[in-house]
């Protein structure tokens, strides 16, 4: 049990803490954003270098390092969006009457630059880990990307809890692309598909006796499980913001407004 509990606990702690740090920084006055992004960019460069170096490390520590580097890279992408540096060409709300494919196009325009940046980083990580024995950085990144895309589509199609309390003042226009409704056709598919992948990964974890693979699988399983839980937050009456009350204190009296979606959901 401890073989799984340790990496699972690490994944939860990293998820919770990095989410909180981003929420805290996003709640500071906007004049601080360039300094936060500057520091995050330094972290990005270091994480990229370490990620590339960890590709041949087939020890449990190598799995931890690859996982951590992917989280740090992802954090930079999330900050670039939440602080308004890399979003999209559309920075205003849709009219109430806007609907259909036109509305979807407008929503895409609001986030497209960040999605393209996410794709570019995915290609870079794929190239860096190509045919490498340690590819847990790539799998970590793909889980984050896939589940964030699922969350965005579900918010667009409609869920009970749209998380509008988490949007900062400079991203309030994004609320016009969220829909509040009891359920949408995609949500059951998202939960079912992610649960199936979670089950398959769990089977692989139980079948391996290699410490490196077991650690890597445990980290990915835990991250995906957290993403599934975050999806459930969209439909269940749970006060998810209470988990980051310490980080949200920076939003009181700030000219940056509130916060935004977590690093997993985007």
C-alpha positions in Angstrom: 0.0 0.0 0.0 2.8 2.4 0.8 4.3 1.9 -2.6 1.2 3.6 -4.0 0.4 6.0 -1.1 3.7 7.9 -1.3 3.6 8.9 -5.0 -0.2 9.4 -4.8 0.3 11.7 -1.8 3.0 13.5 -3.7 0.8 14.0 -6.7 -2.0 15.4 -4.6 0.3 17.8 -2.7 1.9 19.1 -5.9 -1.6 19.5 -7.5 -3.0 21.4 -4.5 0.1 23.5 -3.8 0.8 24.6 -7.5 -2.9 25.4 -7.9 -2.8 27.5 -4.8 0.3 29.4 -5.8 -1.2 30.3 -9.2 -4.5 31.3 -7.6 -2.5 33.5 -5.1 -0.4 35.2 -7.8 -3.4 35.7 -10.0 -5.1 37.5 -7.2 -2.4 40.1 -6.7 -2.5 43.5 -8.4 -2.1 43.3 -12.2 1.1 45.3 -12.0 2.8 42.3 -10.4 1.8 39.9 -13.3 4.9 40.6 -15.4 7.2 39.8 -12.4 5.3 36.6 -11.7 5.5 35.6 -15.4 9.2 36.5 -15.5 9.9 34.2 -12.5 7.7 31.5 -14.0 9.6 31.7 -17.2 12.9 31.1 -15.4 11.2 28.0 -13.8 10.0 26.9 -17.2 13.5 27.0 -18.7 15.0 25.1 -15.8 12.1 22.6 -15.8 12.6 22.0 -19.6 16.3 21.3 -19.1 15.7 18.9 -16.2 12.9 17.3 -18.1 15.2 16.5 -21.0 17.9 15.2 -18.7 15.4 12.9 -16.9 14.4 11.1 -20.1 17.0 8.3 -19.5 16.5 8.0 -15.7 14.6 4.8 -15.1 14.6 5.0 -11.3 11.6 6.0 -9.2 13.3 9.4 -8.7 13.3 9.8 -12.5 9.6 9.3 -12.6 9.1 11.9 -9.8 11.3 14.4 -11.7 9.6 13.9 -15.0 6.2 14.3 -13.4 7.2 17.4 -11.5 8.8 19.1 -14.6 5.6 18.5 -16.6 3.6 20.1 -13.8 5.9 23.2 -13.8 5.7 23.5 -17.6 1.9 23.3 -17.4 1.8 25.9 -14.6 3.6 28.3 -16.9 0.9 27.8 -19.6 -1.9 28.3 -17.1 -0.4 31.5 -15.7 0.1 32.9 -19.2 -3.6 32.4 -19.8 -5.0 33.4 -16.4 -2.9 36.6 -16.3 -4.0 37.5 -19.8 -0.6 37.2 -21.6 -1.6 34.3 -24.0 -5.3 34.1 -24.5 -6.9 34.8 -27.9 -7.8 37.7 -30.3 -11.3 37.9 -28.8 -11.3 39.8 -25.5 -14.9 40.7 -25.1 -18.2 39.0 -24.3 -20.6 37.4 -26.7 -24.1 39.0 -27.1 -26.9 37.1 -25.3 -28.4 36.2 -28.6 -25.2 34.5 -29.9 -25.5 30.7 -30.2 -24.7 27.7 -32.3 -21.5 27.3 -34.3 -20.9 31.1 -34.3 -20.9 31.1 -30.5 -18.5 28.2 -30.5 -16.2 30.0 -33.0 -16.2 33.1 -30.7 -15.3 30.9 -27.7 -12.5 29.4 -29.6 -11.2 32.8 -30.6 -11.1 33.7 -26.9 -8.6 31.0 -26.0 -7.0 29.9 -29.3 -3.5 31.4 -28.7 -3.2 29.5 -25.5 -4.4 26.3 -27.1 -1.8 26.7 -29.9 0.9 27.3 -27.3 -0.2 24.2 -25.5 0.0 22.2 -28.7 3.5 23.6 -29.4 4.7 22.7 -26.0 3.3 19.2 -26.4 5.3 18.8 -29.6 8.4 20.0 -27.9 8.0 17.5 -25.0 7.2 14.7 -27.5 10.4 15.5 -29.4 12.4 15.7 -26.2 11.2 12.3 -25.0 11.1 10.6 -28.4 12.1 6.9 -27.9 13.3 7.7 -24.4 12.8 5.1 -21.7 11.3 7.7 -19.3 8.2 9.3 -20.9 6.2 10.1 -17.8 6.6 13.8 -18.4 4.8 13.4 -21.7 2.0 11.3 -20.2 1.6 13.8 -17.4 1.3 16.6 -19.8 -1.2 14.8 -22.0 -3.4 13.9 -19.0 -3.5 17.6 -18.0 -4.2 18.8 -21.6 -6.9 16.2 -22.3 -8.8 16.7 -19.1 -8.5 20.5 -19.3 -9.9 20.4 -22.9 -12.7 18.2 -21.6 -13.5 20.7 -18.8 -13.6 23.6 -21.2 -16.0 21.8 -23.5 -18.2 20.9 -20.6 -18.3 24.4 -19.4 -19.2 25.6 -22.9 -22.0 23.0 -23.3 -23.4 23.6 -19.8 -22.9 22.3 -16.2 -24.5 23.4 -12.9 -21.3 24.8 -11.4 -19.6 27.0 -14.0 -17.0 28.3 -11.6 -17.6 32.0 -12.4 -16.4 32.9 -8.9 -13.0 31.8 -10.0 -12.6 34.2 -12.9 -10.4 37.3 -12.4 -11.7 40.7 -13.4 -9.7 40.8 -16.7 -11.3 37.5 -17.8 -14.9 38.2 -16.9 -15.8 38.2 -20.5 -15.3 34.4 -20.6 -18.5 33.9 -18.6 -20.4 34.6 -21.7 -19.1 31.4 -23.1 -20.2 29.3 -20.1 -23.6 27.8 -19.9 -25.4 26.9 -16.7 -27.6 23.8 -17.1 -28.2 20.5 -15.2 -26.3 18.4 -17.7 -24.9 18.1 -21.2 -24.3 15.1 -23.4 -20.5 15.3 -23.2 -20.2 15.1 -19.4 -21.1 11.4 -19.0 -18.8 10.6 -21.9 -16.0 12.5 -20.3 -16.4 10.7 -17.0 -16.8 7.3 -18.6 -13.8 7.7 -20.9 -11.5 9.0 -18.1 -12.7 6.3 -15.7 -11.9 3.6 -18.3 -8.4 5.0 -18.8 -8.0 5.1 -15.0 -9.0 1.5 -14.7 -6.6 0.4 -17.5 -3.7 2.3 -15.9 -4.6 0.8 -12.5 -4.4 -2.7 -14.1 -1.0 -1.9 -15.5 0.2 -0.6 -12.0 -1.0 -3.8 -10.4 0.7 -6.0 -13.0 4.2 -4.4 -12.8 6.9 -5.3 -10.3 9.2 -2.6 -11.7 9.7 0.2 -9.1 10.2 2.8 -11.8 7.0 1.9 -13.7 5.0 1.5 -10.5 6.0 5.0 -9.4 5.2 6.5 -12.7 1.8 4.7 -13.0 0.9 5.8 -9.5 1.6 9.4 -10.2 -0.4 9.4 -13.5 -3.3 7.5 -11.9 -3.4 10.0 -9.0 -3.3 13.0 -11.3 -6.1 11.6 -13.6 -8.2 10.7 -10.5 -7.9 14.3 -9.3 -9.0 15.5 -12.8 -12.0 13.2 -12.6 -12.9 14.6 -9.2 -12.5 18.2 -10.6 -15.0 17.2 -13.3 -17.5 16.1 -10.6 -17.1 19.5 -8.9 -18.8 20.9 -12.0 -22.0 19.0 -11.3 -22.1 18.4 -7.5 -22.9 21.1 -4.9 -19.5 21.1 -3.4 -17.6 24.3 -2.3 -14.3 23.4 -4.1 -13.0 26.9 -3.4 -12.6 26.1 0.3 -9.6 23.9 -0.6 -7.7 27.0 -1.5 -8.9 29.6 1.0 -5.3 30.4 1.9 -4.5 31.3 -1.7 -7.7 33.2 -2.3 -6.9 35.8 0.4 -4.8 37.7 -2.2 -8.0 38.5 -4.1 -9.5 40.7 -1.4 -9.1 44.3 -2.4 -6.9 43.4 -5.4 -7.3 45.1 -8.7 -6.8 41.8 -10.4 -10.3 40.6 -9.3 -10.9 37.0 -8.5 -9.1 33.9 -9.7 -9.7 31.4 -12.5 -9.9 27.7 -13.2 -7.3 25.3 -11.6 -4.2 24.2 -13.5 -5.8 20.8 -14.3 -9.0 22.3 -15.6 -7.7 25.5 -17.1 
